[in-house]
Amino acid sequence: MDIGKTAAPERPAPVPDAPDTGYRPSAHEQERQRYRRSRKRRHTWVSTLCTLIGLVVVGAAAVASPGWERVDSLFFDGAELRAALPDLLRGFWLNIQMFLVAEVLILVLGLLIALVRVTRAPGLQPLRLAATVYVDVFRGVPTLLLVFLVGFGLPALQLQGTPSEPWILGVIALTLSYTAYVAEVFRAGLNSVHPAQRNAARALGLNERQAVRHVVLPQAVRNVLPPLLNDFISLQKDTA
């Protein structure tokens, strides 16, 4: 072999093409697909047009009403909006702060109460009874009434260390109310996991705490995400 010559690089083997299944839509199927696409476009245009017509009719009826001038001066005055905008932004920021603090507290406390209610340890029977009473009582108390009781009743007790800031009292009241609902949501999620999942985890050598943490709890949380989002949407509106 000549040393001065270099071996030509080997070409990669050609990749075989994907096997042709031989399926070709028939003319009738192609016509059906074209009809479905055209019908979808037509429905979209009709829905958009009907929505615009409805908005125009409602707007025209509102403008033509006798009290429109007063409504316009109260809600659509640009000068009033610019003057009130700083206060609105401060209130919105306070709303976000209360929501974030209450959400974390509600998630943690609700999950703990749900775990206490579904545990089978005989030594936790007093805690299970207390959790059941708490959930049943606070779910039956209206949220607004609870806000008044905590906001005015707690400072009236004049206990040492009692918070006096209104937003902290509001967070406490909302946490007490929504924790009862979220605890039931978590409990439903824990009970929705089939007992075979827990038994399989125990058969693999996991203890009860590990089975709940690594097997039962992830499935339960995934099952209850939609109702949890509903509760937190309501919480955001109540903090406002």
N, C-alpha and C positions, 0 to 999 in steps of 0.2 A: 504494500500500500504506500502511495506517495505521501510523504510527510507534509509537503507544501500544500496539498489539497485538503480542504475541510469537507467533512461529510455534510451533505445537504440535509437540512432539517426535515424530519419526517412530517408528512401532512397528516393532520388528524383524520381519523376515520369519519366518513360522512354519517351524520345522524339520520337514522331512518325516519321518514315522515310518519306522522300519525296515521294509523290505518283509516282508510276511508270506509265509513260505515255504509256509504251508498244511499243515505237518506236524502231525499230531495222533496221539499213540500210540493204537494200537488197544486195545480192551478186553482182548484177550489179553496185549498187552505190559504194560499197567497191572497186570494180575493177576500177571504174572511179576515185575515190579519189587516189588510188595508182598510176594510170596513170598520174594524175595531179602533184603529188609529184615528180614522176620520171622525168616528162617533165620539171618541174621547176629546178630540180638539173641539168639536161642536159643543159638547157639554161644558167644556171649560169656558168657551166664549159666552154661552148662554148664561152660565152662573155668574160670570163677571158682569155682564150687562144687566142682569136682574138686580145684582147687589148695588151697582151704581145708580140704577133707577130708584131703588128703594131709599138709598141715602139722599138722593136729590129730593124725593117726595117728602121725606121726614124733615130735611133741612128747610124746604120751602114752607112746610106747615108750621115749623117753629118760628121762622122769621115773620110769617104773616099773622102770628097770634097776637092778641092785644097786649100781653105782658112782655113782649120780646125786648122792649127798650130797657125795662128794669133788669131783666135777666142779663142782657148784654152789658149793662153798667156794673153788675155785681160779679159776673164770672168771666167776662171777656174784655175787661178794660186793661189795656197794655200798661198804663201808668201804675195802676194798682198792683199788677203782677210784678212789675220791676221793683216796687217798694216792698212787697211781701216776700220776694224771692230769697233774701238772706235768712229770714226766719224759717221759710220752708226748707231750705237746705240744712239748717241746724236741726230742725225737727226730724228730717229724713235721716241724718247721721245718728241721732239719738235712737231712732227706730232700728237702724241696722245694729247698733251696739247692743240694745236690749235683746234683739232677736238672736244674735250670735251667742251671747252669754246664756240665755234661756235654752237655746237649742242644745248646747253641750250638756248642761245640767239635766235636761229632760232625757236625753239619750242615755246618759250614764245611769241615772236613778231608775228610769223605766226598765232598762235591761236588768239591773240588779233585782228589782222587785219581781220581774218575770222569772228570773232564775230561781228566786226563793220560792215562788209559787209552784214551780214544776219540779223542784227537787224532791227526792224520795227519802231524804235523811230524816229519821224520826226525831233527832235532836233539834231540828229546825221547825218543829210544829208550832211553837209560839210565834216565830217570825212569819210563818205561812198564814197564821190566823190574823196577825197584825196587818200583813200586806193585803189580805182579802178585804178586811174592814176598810183600810185606807182607800183601796180602789173603788169599792162600792159606794163609799160616802162621797168622795170627791168627784166621782163621775156624776153624782146626782145633784151637786151644788152648781148653780149657774156661775159661769166665769166672771161675769160682771159683779155679782154679789160677793164672790171671793176676793175680787180686787178691792171692793169697798171694805170688807172685813179686815183684810191685811193692811190696806193703806191707812185706814183710820183707827182700827182697833189695836193693831200692834204698837203704834206710838203711844196710844192712850194708856197702855199698861205701864209705861215708864220703866221698863226693865233696863238694867245696865247692859250696855253694848248693843242695844236695839238700833238698827240703822234708821236714819231719819230722811235720807234722800228719797224722793218720790220714785225715781227710776229703779232703785234697788228694791223698794217695796213692790213695785209693779212686776219686776222679774220674779220675786219670791211667789207672788200670787199666781202668775202664769205658770211657773214651774210646778207648783202644787196641783194646779188644775190639769195641765197637759201630761204630767207624768203618769197620772192614773190612766189616761187613754192610751198613751204609748206603751205602758206596761202590758195592757191587754193585747195590743197589737203584737208585741214581742212574744207574749205567751201563746198566742195563736200560731205564730210562726214556729215556735219550738215544738208545739204539739203537732204541727203539720208534717214534721220529719218522721218517717216511718220508724218504729222501734227496731226494725231489723238493722238500720244504720248504726244505732248505738250498740246492739248486740254484736255486730260484725267488728266494730272497733274494739270492744272488750275481748273478743276472741283473738284479735291480733296482738293483744298484750297491753292495750292502753287502759289506764285506770279511768274512773268515772269522770274526773275533772278533765283529763286529756281528751276523752271521747266527746265531751260537750264542747270543749274549746276548738278542737281540730276537725270534728266531723259534724256535730249537730248544729252548732252556732253558725258556721258559714252558710249552710243551707237555709237555716231559719231566717237569717238577715236578708238573703237574696229573695226569699218568698214574700217578705213584708215590705219591700222597698216602695211599691205603689201606695199602700195605705199610709206609710210614714210620710211620703211626700205630701199627701193630702193634709195630714195633721200639721205639717210645718208650713204649708200655705196658709192654713187658718191661723197658726201662731203669728205669722208675719202680719196678717191683717189685724189681729188683736193687739199686737205691740204698737201699732200705729194709733 
